[in-house]
Amino acid sequence: MRRLKSAKAVVDHLGGLPKVAVLTDTKINTAKNWPSRKKAFPASTYVVMQRALRRRRATASPLLWGMRGLE
């Protein structure tokens, strides 16, 4: 399983910002801001994005969603 280390890598692996916006039911303008934030993604997108990553044989640190204790 591939371990992604950055928000940009997560977005790229999931097919880019437009696909991530659709996946998370978010407007693209909102999704564009995520990679530049300290806690890149909103916690509410953790489950759906992690499931999508697993389907693509990848994972990413829960810290990118501000999740603690799941590392």
C-alpha positions as CSV (number, residue, x, y, z in Angstrom):
1,M,0.0,0.0,0.0
2,R,1.3,3.4,-0.9
3,R,1.7,5.9,1.9
4,L,0.9,9.5,0.8
5,K,2.7,12.2,2.8
6,S,1.1,15.5,1.7
7,A,-2.2,16.9,0.9
8,K,-1.1,17.5,-2.7
9,A,-0.2,13.8,-3.0
10,V,-3.6,12.8,-1.7
11,V,-5.4,15.1,-4.1
12,D,-3.3,13.9,-7.1
13,H,-3.8,10.3,-6.2
14,L,-7.6,10.8,-6.0
15,G,-7.6,12.4,-9.5
16,G,-7.3,16.1,-8.9
17,L,-9.3,18.8,-7.2
18,P,-12.4,18.5,-9.3
19,K,-12.8,14.8,-8.5
20,V,-12.0,15.4,-4.8
21,A,-14.7,18.1,-4.7
22,V,-17.2,15.7,-6.1
23,L,-16.1,12.9,-3.8
24,T,-16.5,15.1,-0.8
25,D,-19.6,17.0,-2.0
26,T,-17.7,20.3,-1.8
27,K,-17.5,23.2,-4.1
28,I,-14.2,23.3,-6.0
29,N,-13.3,26.8,-4.8
30,T,-13.5,25.4,-1.2
31,A,-11.4,22.3,-2.1
32,K,-8.7,24.5,-3.7
33,N,-7.9,25.9,-0.3
34,W,-7.3,22.6,1.4
35,P,-3.7,21.8,0.4
36,S,-2.5,25.1,1.8
37,R,-4.0,24.7,5.2
38,K,-2.1,23.2,8.2
39,K,-4.8,20.6,8.7
40,A,-5.3,20.2,5.0
41,F,-8.7,18.5,4.9
42,P,-11.8,19.0,7.0
43,A,-12.4,16.2,9.5
44,S,-15.8,15.6,8.0
45,T,-14.1,14.3,4.8
46,Y,-11.8,11.8,6.6
47,V,-13.9,8.7,6.1
48,V,-14.9,9.2,2.5
49,M,-11.4,10.2,1.4
50,Q,-9.7,7.3,3.3
51,R,-12.1,4.8,1.8
52,A,-11.4,6.2,-1.7
53,L,-7.6,6.0,-1.0
54,R,-7.9,2.4,0.2
55,R,-9.7,1.5,-3.0
56,R,-6.7,2.9,-4.9
57,R,-4.3,1.0,-2.6
58,A,-3.0,4.1,-0.8
59,T,-3.3,5.6,2.7
60,A,-2.4,9.0,4.2
61,S,-1.7,10.2,7.7
62,P,-4.9,11.1,9.7
63,L,-3.0,14.2,10.8
64,L,-3.8,15.7,7.3
65,W,-7.4,15.8,8.6
66,G,-6.5,17.0,12.1
67,M,-7.3,13.5,13.5
68,R,-5.2,12.6,16.5
69,G,-4.7,9.1,18.1
70,L,-5.3,7.3,14.8
71,E,-1.7,7.2,13.5
